């Protein structure tokens, strides 16, 4: 019984992966491709990064983070 379940799960995963690969391929090359999605994704990423920097600055973590990075680099370089 366990082999049957494992086999069905494996075949299901393979089918899902094949469907996903076809979908991605069609969207990249087909006439229904996601033209213009790059700008939206880029803008969303920039907003996310700006939000993280604002949060770090607002909480006053910038000195703590830079101190931790300096300590890690000093530890690695042995200085």
PyMOL commands that set and color helices and strands:
alter all, ss='L'
color gray80, all
select helices_A, chain A and resi 2-29+37-59+62-77
alter helices_A, ss='H'
color red, helices_A
deselect
rebuild
show_as cartoon
